[in-house]
Amino acid sequence: MYLRIFTLLILCSLSVTFAEQSKDKKEILIIYGNSTHGAGQHRNKEVAHLLKHKIDQSKYAKSMNVMLSYKYPKDKTLVDRADLIIISSDGGTDHALLDSKTDPQSNMKDLDKRLKKTKAGIIVIHWATDCPCSKKFTLTEASAANNEIMHRWIGAYYYWGKTAPRSWTEKFPIKELTVNKSHPVANGLPEKFKLQDEYYWDFFTAEKGSRNYPAENVVFIHQTLAGKRGKEPRVQSPYWVKTRDDGGRSVGMTSAHMYHTWASDYFFKTFANSMFWAMKLKVPKNGVEINTPTLEELKSFGKGATIFPKAKLFK
């Protein structure tokens, strides 16, 4: 009898331990859209699988569970469980959060409601900052409402509307990025590094109708000079973080158009640090220890996982 009681106590203890471990495990949901744009660009599906692979192969594998969803999941428990949601997608009519059959706002509203409740972190990559809309390149009533939601999430959004200030694209320049070393997302990074990418600009502007958020809510992590031909260049940010009004943490970026960007040591370190910061985990002094993907790893995720022919990679 005593042996039976002892066995039951051991089993109960193990059950509590397993429950605590399960509770402590961080859940990451990566929502991705179609891969588009040809060689080495907008490889949304490949990026999702690459990130899962790198986390699963890292020292953090036992404390993190990565879930993948092609477009917004029908099973909403995946969203409710998530400590971090990452969106890798094209924008507008190709956005992974678009429900084109019913209401273009429905998934944005649903995710917004759940984020307010769970306080989960969210990272929005490149063109995914262009909100779901029912007609390409037109600021419809639906996309305007979605822009409001995206603004709450990351403090800005991609804007193709007819009125200034519009977002614009700078294709494939090599930029020297200045790093904001005062923020934990910059842990382990140098003060400056070079990166070739396609960038979107004029997300944060000083003009009337600005989409800029108050300085205390948004912190620029990467900054560089950018300006259209014939206009004076000004300092702009392709990578920033925001503390939301609901207490959650968000990350936005206009970089990561190029697939080979993920093989850049300092960009990938920024992203890995961002995941920890968005989940309210302490970012190690020298940065999160997830190895930077190699070009060979990038190419290993299927036939479409190609590298841009004129890719310039800086370590």
C-alpha positions as a Markdown table, in Angstrom:
| # | Residue | x | y | z |
|---|---|---|---|---|
| 1 | Met | 0.0 | 0.0 | 0.0 |
| 2 | Tyr | 2.8 | 2.4 | 0.9 |
| 3 | Leu | 4.5 | 1.6 | -2.3 |
| 4 | Arg | 1.3 | 2.5 | -4.2 |
| 5 | Ile | 1.0 | 5.8 | -2.4 |
| 6 | Phe | 4.7 | 6.5 | -3.0 |
| 7 | Thr | 4.2 | 5.7 | -6.7 |
| 8 | Leu | 1.2 | 8.0 | -7.0 |
| 9 | Leu | 3.1 | 10.8 | -5.3 |
| 10 | Ile | 5.9 | 10.4 | -7.8 |
| 11 | Leu | 3.5 | 10.4 | -10.7 |
| 12 | Cys | 1.7 | 13.5 | -9.5 |
| 13 | Ser | 5.1 | 15.3 | -9.0 |
| 14 | Leu | 6.1 | 14.3 | -12.6 |
| 15 | Ser | 2.7 | 15.6 | -13.9 |
| 16 | Val | 3.2 | 18.9 | -12.2 |
| 17 | Thr | 6.8 | 19.2 | -13.6 |
| 18 | Phe | 5.6 | 18.4 | -17.1 |
| 19 | Ala | 2.8 | 20.9 | -16.8 |
| 20 | Glu | 5.2 | 23.6 | -15.7 |
| 21 | Gln | 7.6 | 22.8 | -18.5 |
| 22 | Ser | 4.7 | 22.9 | -21.0 |
| 23 | Lys | 3.5 | 26.2 | -19.6 |
| 24 | Asp | 7.0 | 27.7 | -19.8 |
| 25 | Lys | 7.5 | 26.7 | -23.4 |
| 26 | Lys | 7.1 | 29.6 | -25.8 |
| 27 | Glu | 4.8 | 29.1 | -28.8 |
| 28 | Ile | 5.8 | 30.8 | -32.1 |
| 29 | Leu | 3.3 | 31.0 | -34.9 |
| 30 | Ile | 4.6 | 31.8 | -38.4 |
| 31 | Ile | 1.9 | 32.8 | -40.9 |
| 32 | Tyr | 3.1 | 32.9 | -44.4 |
| 33 | Gly | 1.8 | 33.6 | -47.9 |
| 34 | Asn | 2.9 | 32.6 | -51.4 |
| 35 | Ser | 6.5 | 32.9 | -52.6 |
| 36 | Thr | 6.6 | 35.4 | -55.5 |
| 37 | His | 8.9 | 37.8 | -57.5 |
| 38 | Gly | 11.2 | 35.2 | -59.0 |
| 39 | Ala | 14.8 | 34.4 | -58.1 |
| 40 | Gly | 15.8 | 35.2 | -54.6 |
| 41 | Gln | 12.9 | 37.6 | -53.7 |
| 42 | His | 9.8 | 37.3 | -51.6 |
| 43 | Arg | 10.4 | 33.7 | -50.7 |
| 44 | Asn | 7.7 | 33.8 | -48.0 |
| 45 | Lys | 7.1 | 30.0 | -47.8 |
| 46 | Glu | 10.9 | 29.3 | -47.7 |
| 47 | Val | 11.5 | 32.0 | -45.0 |
| 48 | Ala | 8.8 | 30.4 | -42.8 |
| 49 | His | 10.4 | 26.9 | -43.0 |
| 50 | Leu | 13.9 | 28.4 | -42.7 |
| 51 | Leu | 13.0 | 30.2 | -39.4 |
| 52 | Lys | 11.4 | 27.0 | -38.0 |
| 53 | His | 14.5 | 25.0 | -39.0 |
| 54 | Lys | 16.9 | 27.4 | -37.4 |
| 55 | Ile | 15.0 | 27.6 | -34.1 |
| 56 | Asp | 14.5 | 23.8 | -34.0 |
| 57 | Gln | 18.3 | 23.3 | -34.5 |
| 58 | Ser | 19.2 | 25.9 | -31.9 |
| 59 | Lys | 19.9 | 25.6 | -28.1 |
| 60 | Tyr | 16.4 | 27.0 | -27.6 |
| 61 | Ala | 14.6 | 24.2 | -29.3 |
| 62 | Lys | 13.4 | 22.6 | -26.0 |
| 63 | Ser | 11.9 | 25.9 | -24.8 |
| 64 | Met | 10.2 | 26.9 | -28.0 |
| 65 | Asn | 7.6 | 25.3 | -30.3 |
| 66 | Val | 7.3 | 26.7 | -33.8 |
| 67 | Met | 4.0 | 26.3 | -35.7 |
| 68 | Leu | 3.5 | 27.1 | -39.4 |
| 69 | Ser | 0.3 | 28.2 | -41.1 |
| 70 | Tyr | -0.2 | 28.9 | -44.8 |
| 71 | Lys | -2.3 | 32.1 | -44.5 |
| 72 | Tyr | -4.4 | 32.9 | -41.5 |
| 73 | Pro | -5.2 | 29.6 | -39.6 |
| 74 | Lys | -8.7 | 28.3 | -39.5 |
| 75 | Asp | -7.9 | 26.8 | -36.1 |
| 76 | Lys | -7.8 | 29.9 | -33.9 |
| 77 | Thr | -6.4 | 28.0 | -31.0 |
| 78 | Leu | -3.0 | 28.3 | -32.8 |
| 79 | Val | -3.4 | 32.1 | -32.6 |
| 80 | Asp | -4.5 | 32.1 | -28.9 |
| 81 | Arg | -1.6 | 29.8 | -27.9 |
| 82 | Ala | 1.1 | 32.0 | -29.6 |
| 83 | Asp | 3.5 | 34.1 | -27.6 |
| 84 | Leu | 4.8 | 35.4 | -30.9 |
| 85 | Ile | 3.2 | 35.7 | -34.3 |
| 86 | Ile | 5.5 | 36.3 | -37.4 |
| 87 | Ile | 3.9 | 37.3 | -40.7 |
| 88 | Ser | 5.9 | 36.7 | -43.9 |
| 89 | Ser | 3.8 | 37.6 | -46.9 |
| 90 | Asp | 3.1 | 39.8 | -49.9 |
| 91 | Gly | 0.7 | 42.7 | -49.4 |
| 92 | Gly | -2.6 | 44.0 | -50.6 |
| 93 | Thr | -4.6 | 41.4 | -52.5 |
| 94 | Asp | -1.9 | 38.7 | -51.8 |
| 95 | His | -1.7 | 39.3 | -48.1 |
| 96 | Ala | -1.7 | 36.2 | -45.9 |
| 97 | Leu | -4.3 | 37.8 | -43.6 |
| 98 | Leu | -6.8 | 38.6 | -46.5 |
| 99 | Asp | -10.1 | 36.7 | -46.5 |
| 100 | Ser | -11.2 | 37.7 | -50.0 |
| 101 | Lys | -14.3 | 35.5 | -50.0 |
| 102 | Thr | -16.1 | 37.4 | -47.2 |
| 103 | Asp | -14.7 | 40.5 | -45.6 |
| 104 | Pro | -11.2 | 41.9 | -46.3 |
| 105 | Gln | -11.2 | 43.2 | -42.7 |
| 106 | Ser | -12.3 | 40.0 | -40.9 |
| 107 | Asn | -8.9 | 38.3 | -40.3 |
| 108 | Met | -7.2 | 41.6 | -39.3 |
| 109 | Lys | -10.0 | 42.4 | -36.8 |
| 110 | Asp | -9.9 | 38.8 | -35.5 |
| 111 | Leu | -6.1 | 38.9 | -35.0 |
| 112 | Asp | -6.3 | 42.4 | -33.4 |
| 113 | Lys | -8.9 | 41.2 | -30.9 |
| 114 | Arg | -6.8 | 38.2 | -30.0 |
| 115 | Leu | -3.6 | 40.2 | -29.7 |
| 116 | Lys | -5.3 | 42.6 | -27.3 |
| 117 | Lys | -6.3 | 39.7 | -25.1 |
| 118 | Thr | -3.1 | 37.6 | -25.2 |
| 119 | Lys | -0.5 | 40.5 | -25.4 |
| 120 | Ala | 1.5 | 38.3 | -27.8 |
| 121 | Gly | 4.4 | 39.8 | -29.7 |
| 122 | Ile | 4.1 | 40.3 | -33.5 |
| 123 | Ile | 6.7 | 40.7 | -36.2 |
| 124 | Val | 5.6 | 42.0 | -39.7 |
| 125 | Ile | 8.1 | 41.4 | -42.5 |
| 126 | His | 8.6 | 43.6 | -45.6 |
| 127 | Trp | 5.5 | 43.7 | -47.9 |
| 128 | Ala | 3.3 | 42.3 | -45.2 |
| 129 | Thr | 3.2 | 45.9 | -43.9 |
| 130 | Asp | 0.9 | 46.6 | -46.9 |
| 131 | Cys | -2.4 | 45.7 | -45.4 |
| 132 | Pro | -5.0 | 43.3 | -46.9 |
| 133 | Cys | -7.2 | 45.0 | -49.5 |
| 134 | Ser | -9.7 | 43.9 | -52.1 |
| 135 | Lys | -8.3 | 45.9 | -55.0 |
| 136 | Lys | -4.6 | 46.2 | -55.8 |
| 137 | Phe | -2.9 | 49.6 | -55.2 |
| 138 | Thr | -6.2 | 51.3 | -54.3 |
| 139 | Leu | -6.9 | 52.6 | -50.8 |
| 140 | Thr | -10.3 | 51.1 | -50.4 |
| 141 | Glu | -12.5 | 51.5 | -47.4 |
| 142 | Ala | -11.4 | 48.0 | -46.3 |
| 143 | Ser | -7.7 | 48.6 | -46.5 |
| 144 | Ala | -8.1 | 52.0 | -44.8 |
| 145 | Ala | -9.6 | 50.2 | -41.8 |
| 146 | Asn | -6.9 | 47.6 | -42.0 |
| 147 | Asn | -4.2 | 50.4 | -42.1 |
| 148 | Glu | -5.6 | 51.7 | -38.8 |
| 149 | Ile | -5.1 | 48.2 | -37.2 |
| 150 | Met | -1.6 | 47.8 | -38.7 |
| 151 | His | -0.7 | 51.3 | -37.3 |
| 152 | Arg | -1.8 | 50.1 | -33.8 |
| 153 | Trp | 0.4 | 47.0 | -34.2 |
| 154 | Ile | 3.7 | 48.4 | -35.6 |
| 155 | Gly | 3.2 | 52.2 | -35.7 |
| 156 | Ala | 3.2 | 52.5 | -39.5 |
| 157 | Tyr | 2.1 | 50.8 | -42.7 |
| 158 | Tyr | 2.9 | 50.6 | -46.4 |
| 159 | Tyr | 0.8 | 53.2 | -48.2 |
| 160 | Trp | -0.1 | 53.1 | -51.9 |
| 161 | Gly | -2.8 | 55.8 | -51.7 |
| 162 | Lys | -3.2 | 58.8 | -54.0 |
| 163 | Thr | -2.4 | 61.4 | -51.4 |
| 164 | Ala | 1.0 | 62.2 | -49.9 |
| 165 | Pro | 3.0 | 61.0 | -48.1 |
| 166 | Arg | 3.1 | 57.8 | -50.1 |
| 167 | Ser | 5.5 | 54.9 | -49.5 |
| 168 | Trp | 8.1 | 54.4 | -52.2 |
| 169 | Thr | 10.6 | 51.6 | -53.1 |
| 170 | Glu | 14.4 | 51.7 | -53.5 |
| 171 | Lys | 15.5 | 48.6 | -55.3 |
| 172 | Phe | 18.6 | 46.6 | -54.3 |
| 173 | Pro | 20.9 | 49.3 | -53.0 |
| 174 | Ile | 23.8 | 48.5 | -50.6 |
| 175 | Lys | 23.1 | 50.6 | -47.5 |
| 176 | Glu | 25.2 | 51.3 | -44.5 |
| 177 | Leu | 22.8 | 50.9 | -41.6 |
| 178 | Thr | 23.4 | 52.6 | -38.3 |
| 179 | Val | 22.4 | 50.6 | -35.3 |
| 180 | Asn | 20.6 | 52.0 | -32.2 |
| 181 | Lys | 22.9 | 50.4 | -29.6 |
| 182 | Ser | 20.8 | 51.6 | -26.7 |
| 183 | His | 18.0 | 49.0 | -27.3 |
| 184 | Pro | 18.3 | 45.3 | -26.4 |
| 185 | Val | 17.3 | 44.3 | -29.9 |
| 186 | Ala | 20.8 | 45.6 | -30.9 |
| 187 | Asn | 22.7 | 43.4 | -28.4 |
| 188 | Gly | 25.7 | 41.8 | -30.1 |
| 189 | Leu | 25.5 | 44.1 | -33.2 |
| 190 | Pro | 28.2 | 46.5 | -34.4 |
| 191 | Glu | 27.4 | 50.2 | -34.6 |
| 192 | Lys | 27.2 | 50.0 | -38.4 |
| 193 | Phe | 26.9 | 47.3 | -41.0 |
| 194 | Lys | 26.2 | 47.0 | -44.7 |
| 195 | Leu | 23.1 | 45.3 | -46.2 |
| 196 | Gln | 21.8 | 44.9 | -49.8 |
| 197 | Asp | 18.1 | 44.8 | -50.0 |
| 198 | Glu | 15.0 | 46.4 | -51.4 |
| 199 | Tyr | 13.7 | 49.0 | -49.0 |
| 200 | Tyr | 10.4 | 50.8 | -48.6 |
| 201 | Trp | 10.6 | 54.4 | -47.4 |
| 202 | Asp | 8.4 | 57.2 | -46.1 |
| 203 | Phe | 6.7 | 55.1 | -43.5 |
| 204 | Phe | 7.6 | 57.6 | -40.9 |
| 205 | Thr | 7.2 | 61.2 | -42.1 |
| 206 | Ala | 7.0 | 64.7 | -40.6 |
| 207 | Glu | 4.4 | 66.0 | -43.1 |
| 208 | Lys | 0.7 | 66.7 | -42.4 |
| 209 | Gly | -1.1 | 63.4 | -42.1 |
| 210 | Ser | 2.0 | 61.7 | -40.9 |
| 211 | Arg | 1.9 | 58.0 | -40.0 |
| 212 | Asn | 4.7 | 58.5 | -37.5 |
| 213 | Tyr | 4.0 | 57.3 | -34.0 |
| 214 | Pro | 5.1 | 59.2 | -30.8 |
| 215 | Ala | 8.8 | 58.6 | -30.1 |
| 216 | Glu | 8.1 | 56.9 | -26.8 |
| 217 | Asn | 6.2 | 54.1 | -28.5 |
| 218 | Val | 8.4 | 53.5 | -31.5 |
| 219 | Val | 12.2 | 52.9 | -31.4 |
| 220 | Phe | 14.2 | 52.9 | -34.7 |
| 221 | Ile | 16.8 | 50.0 | -34.6 |
| 222 | His | 18.3 | 50.4 | -38.1 |
| 223 | Gln | 18.6 | 53.8 | -39.8 |
| 224 | Thr | 20.2 | 55.1 | -43.0 |
| 225 | Leu | 20.1 | 57.9 | -45.5 |
| 226 | Ala | 17.4 | 57.6 | -48.2 |
| 227 | Gly | 15.9 | 60.0 | -50.6 |
| 228 | Lys | 14.2 | 60.1 | -54.1 |
| 229 | Arg | 16.1 | 61.5 | -57.0 |
| 230 | Gly | 16.0 | 65.3 | -56.9 |
| 231 | Lys | 15.1 | 65.4 | -53.2 |
| 232 | Glu | 17.4 | 65.9 | -50.2 |
| 233 | Pro | 18.1 | 62.5 | -48.6 |
| 234 | Arg | 17.0 | 62.1 | -45.0 |
| 235 | Val | 17.5 | 59.6 | -42.2 |
| 236 | Gln | 14.9 | 56.8 | -42.4 |
| 237 | Ser | 14.4 | 53.5 | -40.6 |
| 238 | Pro | 13.9 | 50.2 | -42.3 |
| 239 | Tyr | 13.7 | 48.3 | -39.0 |
| 240 | Trp | 11.9 | 49.4 | -35.8 |
| 241 | Val | 10.1 | 48.2 | -32.7 |
| 242 | Lys | 7.0 | 49.3 | -30.9 |
| 243 | Thr | 5.5 | 48.8 | -27.5 |
| 244 | Arg | 1.7 | 48.6 | -28.1 |
| 245 | Asp | -0.9 | 50.3 | -26.1 |
| 246 | Asp | -2.2 | 46.9 | -25.0 |
| 247 | Gly | 1.2 | 46.1 | -23.5 |
| 248 | Gly | 2.3 | 43.7 | -26.3 |
| 249 | Arg | 5.5 | 44.2 | -28.2 |
| 250 | Ser | 5.8 | 44.6 | -32.0 |
| 251 | Val | 8.5 | 44.7 | -34.7 |
| 252 | Gly | 8.2 | 46.1 | -38.2 |
| 253 | Met | 10.6 | 46.2 | -41.1 |
| 254 | Thr | 10.7 | 47.2 | -44.7 |
| 255 | Ser | 13.9 | 45.2 | -45.4 |
| 256 | Ala | 14.0 | 41.4 | -46.0 |
| 257 | His | 12.7 | 41.6 | -49.6 |
| 258 | Met | 15.9 | 39.7 | -50.7 |
| 259 | Tyr | 16.1 | 36.0 | -49.7 |
| 260 | His | 19.9 | 36.3 | -49.2 |
| 261 | Thr | 19.2 | 39.0 | -46.5 |
| 262 | Trp | 18.6 | 36.1 | -44.1 |
| 263 | Ala | 22.2 | 35.0 | -44.5 |
| 264 | Ser | 23.5 | 38.3 | -43.3 |
| 265 | Asp | 24.9 | 37.8 | -39.8 |
| 266 | Tyr | 23.9 | 41.2 | -38.4 |
| 267 | Phe | 20.4 | 41.2 | -40.0 |
| 268 | Phe | 19.7 | 37.7 | -38.7 |
| 269 | Lys | 21.1 | 38.6 | -35.2 |
| 270 | Thr | 18.7 | 41.6 | -35.2 |
| 271 | Phe | 15.8 | 39.3 | -36.1 |
| 272 | Ala | 16.7 | 36.7 | -33.5 |
| 273 | Asn | 17.0 | 39.3 | -30.8 |
| 274 | Ser | 13.6 | 40.8 | -32.0 |
| 275 | Met | 11.9 | 37.4 | -31.4 |
| 276 | Phe | 13.1 | 37.3 | -27.8 |
| 277 | Trp | 12.3 | 41.0 | -27.2 |
| 278 | Ala | 8.8 | 40.6 | -28.6 |
| 279 | Met | 8.2 | 37.6 | -26.3 |
| 280 | Lys | 9.4 | 39.6 | -23.4 |
| 281 | Leu | 12.4 | 37.4 | -22.9 |
| 282 | Lys | 15.8 | 38.8 | -21.8 |
| 283 | Val | 18.0 | 39.4 | -24.8 |
| 284 | Pro | 21.5 | 38.1 | -24.0 |
| 285 | Lys | 24.3 | 40.7 | -23.9 |
| 286 | Asn | 25.9 | 39.3 | -27.0 |
| 287 | Gly | 22.6 | 38.6 | -28.7 |
| 288 | Val | 20.5 | 35.5 | -29.2 |
| 289 | Glu | 22.5 | 32.4 | -30.0 |
| 290 | Ile | 20.9 | 31.1 | -33.2 |
| 291 | Asn | 23.3 | 30.5 | -36.0 |
| 292 | Thr | 23.0 | 32.6 | -39.1 |
| 293 | Pro | 21.6 | 30.6 | -42.0 |
| 294 | Thr | 24.2 | 29.8 | -44.8 |
| 295 | Leu | 23.4 | 30.3 | -48.5 |
| 296 | Glu | 23.4 | 26.5 | -48.8 |
| 297 | Glu | 20.7 | 26.3 | -46.1 |
| 298 | Leu | 18.6 | 28.9 | -47.9 |
| 299 | Lys | 18.8 | 26.9 | -51.1 |
| 300 | Ser | 17.8 | 23.7 | -49.4 |
| 301 | Phe | 14.1 | 24.6 | -49.0 |
| 302 | Gly | 12.9 | 23.5 | -52.4 |
| 303 | Lys | 13.1 | 24.3 | -56.1 |
| 304 | Gly | 12.1 | 28.0 | -55.6 |
| 305 | Ala | 14.7 | 28.7 | -52.9 |
| 306 | Thr | 17.0 | 30.5 | -55.2 |
| 307 | Ile | 19.4 | 33.4 | -54.6 |
| 308 | Phe | 19.2 | 36.7 | -56.5 |
| 309 | Pro | 21.8 | 36.6 | -59.4 |
| 310 | Lys | 23.3 | 40.0 | -58.4 |
| 311 | Ala | 23.2 | 39.3 | -54.6 |
| 312 | Lys | 25.8 | 41.0 | -52.5 |
| 313 | Leu | 26.3 | 39.5 | -49.1 |
| 314 | Phe | 28.1 | 41.3 | -46.3 |
| 315 | Lys | 29.2 | 39.4 | -43.1 |
